[in-house]
């Protein structure tokens, strides 16, 4: 599935609607003002498909923060005046890079075995390692993959 500008804008507008609707969830007036500044900043981020995807990631996490009633970094600070930075480095519990070479060295030196999740994953766990990890609660991921049958 390809992300078109139309689809990305639809998602952003939907999340913008949710954020505006839930603004009363924020108890602090300062948080409300920061959230509004972030929404205004994100509304201007539409120069390329990649920027729009990043904008939508920020919008999603902003909605989650507003829904929880308290802003978390990076939304505790005013939005940057420059283009949006990569969100992975800003969000708490962001993705930890998986260095498969380090895993191999660690295992070769008698260290613990690589987690089963990484062993069973076709990409060695790279996709899952790049997903946000919640502070509390559970993280669930379900994938359905079809392999082409071998023709005899």
URPE-V486916 format. One record per residue. N is the residue number from 1. RES is the residue in three letters. OMEGA is omega in degrees with one decimal (999 if undefined). BURIAL is 1 if it has 16 or more other C-alpha atoms within 10 Angstrom, else 0. Layout:
n->[N | N]
res->[RES | RES]
omega->[OMEGA | OMEGA]
burial->[BURIAL | BURIAL]
//
This chain:
n->[1 | 2 | 3 | 4 | 5 | 6 | 7 | 8 | 9 | 10 | 11 | 12 | 13 | 14 | 15 | 16 | 17 | 18 | 19 | 20 | 21 | 22 | 23 | 24 | 25 | 26 | 27 | 28 | 29 | 30 | 31 | 32 | 33 | 34 | 35 | 36 | 37 | 38 | 39 | 40 | 41 | 42 | 43 | 44 | 45 | 46 | 47 | 48 | 49 | 50 | 51 | 52 | 53 | 54 | 55 | 56 | 57 | 58 | 59 | 60 | 61 | 62 | 63 | 64 | 65 | 66 | 67 | 68 | 69 | 70 | 71 | 72 | 73 | 74 | 75 | 76 | 77 | 78 | 79 | 80 | 81 | 82 | 83 | 84 | 85 | 86 | 87 | 88 | 89 | 90 | 91 | 92 | 93 | 94 | 95 | 96 | 97 | 98 | 99 | 100 | 101 | 102 | 103 | 104 | 105 | 106 | 107 | 108 | 109 | 110 | 111 | 112 | 113 | 114 | 115 | 116 | 117 | 118 | 119 | 120 | 121 | 122 | 123 | 124 | 125 | 126 | 127 | 128 | 129 | 130 | 131 | 132 | 133 | 134 | 135 | 136 | 137 | 138 | 139 | 140 | 141 | 142 | 143 | 144 | 145 | 146 | 147 | 148 | 149 | 150 | 151 | 152]
res->[UNK | UNK | UNK | UNK | UNK | UNK | UNK | UNK | UNK | UNK | UNK | UNK | UNK | UNK | UNK | UNK | UNK | UNK | UNK | UNK | UNK | UNK | UNK | UNK | UNK | UNK | UNK | UNK | UNK | UNK | UNK | UNK | UNK | UNK | UNK | UNK | UNK | UNK | UNK | UNK | UNK | UNK | UNK | UNK | UNK | UNK | UNK | UNK | UNK | UNK | UNK | UNK | UNK | UNK | UNK | UNK | UNK | UNK | UNK | UNK | UNK | UNK | UNK | UNK | UNK | UNK | UNK | UNK | UNK | UNK | UNK | UNK | UNK | UNK | UNK | UNK | UNK | UNK | UNK | UNK | UNK | UNK | UNK | UNK | UNK | UNK | UNK | UNK | UNK | UNK | UNK | UNK | UNK | UNK | UNK | UNK | UNK | UNK | UNK | UNK | UNK | UNK | UNK | UNK | UNK | UNK | UNK | UNK | UNK | UNK | UNK | UNK | UNK | UNK | UNK | UNK | UNK | UNK | UNK | UNK | UNK | UNK | UNK | UNK | UNK | UNK | UNK | UNK | UNK | UNK | UNK | UNK | UNK | UNK | UNK | UNK | UNK | UNK | UNK | UNK | UNK | UNK | UNK | UNK | UNK | UNK | UNK | UNK | UNK | UNK | UNK | UNK]
omega->[179.2 | 177.5 | 176.2 | 178.4 | 179.7 | 179.2 | -179.2 | 177.5 | 177.5 | 179.4 | -179.9 | -179.2 | 178.0 | 179.1 | 176.3 | 176.9 | 179.1 | -178.5 | 179.9 | -179.4 | -175.5 | 180.0 | 177.7 | 176.6 | 180.0 | -176.3 | -176.2 | 176.7 | 178.6 | 177.6 | 178.6 | 179.8 | 177.9 | 179.4 | 178.9 | 177.3 | 177.7 | 179.9 | 177.6 | 178.5 | -177.0 | 179.1 | -179.2 | -175.9 | -177.3 | -176.4 | -179.4 | 178.8 | -179.6 | 178.4 | 178.9 | 177.1 | 178.8 | 177.0 | -179.3 | 175.3 | 177.3 | -179.2 | -179.8 | -177.9 | 175.0 | 177.9 | 179.1 | 179.0 | -179.3 | 179.7 | -179.8 | 175.7 | -179.1 | 179.1 | 176.1 | 177.4 | 10.1 | -172.8 | 176.3 | 177.1 | 175.6 | -179.6 | -179.9 | 176.4 | 178.6 | 176.2 | -177.7 | 174.3 | 177.5 | -174.6 | -175.6 | -178.2 | -175.5 | -174.3 | 177.2 | -178.5 | -178.6 | -174.0 | 172.7 | -178.4 | 178.1 | 178.4 | -175.4 | 177.2 | 177.3 | 177.7 | -178.8 | 179.0 | -179.6 | -180.0 | -179.2 | -179.4 | 177.4 | 179.8 | -179.3 | -179.0 | 177.3 | -179.4 | -177.7 | 179.3 | 179.1 | 179.7 | -175.3 | -177.0 | -179.0 | -179.2 | 179.3 | 178.2 | -177.6 | -179.4 | -177.7 | 179.9 | -179.0 | -178.8 | 179.2 | 179.7 | -178.5 | 177.5 | 176.9 | -177.8 | -174.9 | 175.0 | -178.6 | 179.2 | 179.2 | 177.9 | 174.4 | -176.3 | 177.0 | 176.2 | 178.9 | -178.1 | 179.4 | 178.4 | -177.4 | 999]
burial->[0 | 0 | 0 | 0 | 1 | 0 | 0 | 1 | 1 | 0 | 1 | 1 | 0 | 0 | 1 | 1 | 0 | 1 | 1 | 0 | 0 | 1 | 1 | 0 | 0 | 1 | 0 | 0 | 0 | 0 | 1 | 1 | 0 | 1 | 1 | 1 | 1 | 1 | 1 | 0 | 1 | 1 | 1 | 0 | 1 | 1 | 0 | 0 | 0 | 0 | 1 | 1 | 1 | 1 | 1 | 1 | 0 | 1 | 1 | 1 | 1 | 1 | 1 | 1 | 1 | 1 | 1 | 0 | 1 | 1 | 1 | 1 | 0 | 1 | 1 | 0 | 0 | 0 | 1 | 0 | 0 | 0 | 0 | 0 | 0 | 0 | 1 | 1 | 0 | 0 | 1 | 0 | 0 | 1 | 1 | 0 | 0 | 1 | 0 | 0 | 0 | 0 | 1 | 0 | 0 | 0 | 0 | 0 | 0 | 0 | 0 | 0 | 0 | 0 | 0 | 0 | 0 | 1 | 0 | 0 | 0 | 0 | 0 | 1 | 1 | 1 | 0 | 1 | 0 | 0 | 0 | 0 | 1 | 0 | 0 | 0 | 0 | 0 | 0 | 0 | 0 | 0 | 0 | 0 | 0 | 0 | 0 | 0 | 0 | 0 | 0 | 0]
//
